[in-house]
Amino acid sequence: MVVQMMPEHVKSAVPKLPAYDARDLTGNGDQAHIILGDQTYVLRITRAGKLILTK
């Protein structure tokens, strides 16, 4: 696997995205509802520590 580092001048041009801890979203549980418009999705943290987002 080859990992390339982004040059500093490019990093500064990329806007920083908001970051959220999944456990904060789930209230330290394993599921949370996420609403987008009129759709509700379920965010689930699996036992293996993976995230699943379903409608």
C-alpha positions as CSV (number, residue, x, y, z in Angstrom):
1,M,0.0,0.0,0.0
2,V,1.3,3.4,-1.0
3,V,0.3,6.4,1.2
4,Q,0.9,9.8,-0.2
5,M,1.0,12.9,2.0
6,M,-1.0,15.9,0.8
7,P,1.3,19.0,0.3
8,E,0.8,21.7,3.0
9,H,-0.3,24.3,0.4
10,V,-3.0,21.9,-0.7
11,K,-4.1,21.1,2.8
12,S,-4.7,24.7,3.7
13,A,-7.0,25.1,0.6
14,V,-9.2,22.2,1.6
15,P,-12.0,23.3,3.9
16,K,-12.1,21.5,7.3
17,L,-15.2,19.3,7.5
18,P,-17.2,19.0,10.7
19,A,-16.3,15.8,12.7
20,Y,-18.6,13.9,15.1
21,D,-17.9,11.0,17.3
22,A,-20.4,8.3,16.5
23,R,-20.8,7.4,20.2
24,D,-21.8,10.9,20.9
25,L,-24.5,10.7,18.2
26,T,-25.8,7.4,19.6
27,G,-25.8,8.7,23.2
28,N,-23.2,6.0,24.1
29,G,-25.6,3.4,22.8
30,D,-25.4,1.6,19.5
31,Q,-28.1,3.3,17.4
32,A,-29.3,6.8,16.5
33,H,-31.9,8.3,14.1
34,I,-30.6,10.7,11.5
35,I,-33.1,12.9,9.7
36,L,-32.6,14.4,6.2
37,G,-35.6,16.2,4.8
38,D,-38.5,13.9,5.2
39,Q,-36.4,10.7,5.4
40,T,-35.3,9.1,8.6
41,Y,-32.2,6.9,8.7
42,V,-30.8,4.6,11.4
43,L,-27.1,4.8,12.2
44,R,-25.9,1.6,13.9
45,I,-22.5,0.7,15.5
46,T,-21.9,-3.0,15.0
47,R,-20.2,-5.2,17.6
48,A,-17.1,-5.1,15.3
49,G,-17.0,-1.3,15.6
50,K,-18.2,-0.6,12.1
51,L,-20.9,1.9,11.1
52,I,-24.1,1.0,9.1
53,L,-26.5,3.6,7.9
54,T,-29.9,2.3,6.7
55,K,-33.2,3.8,5.6
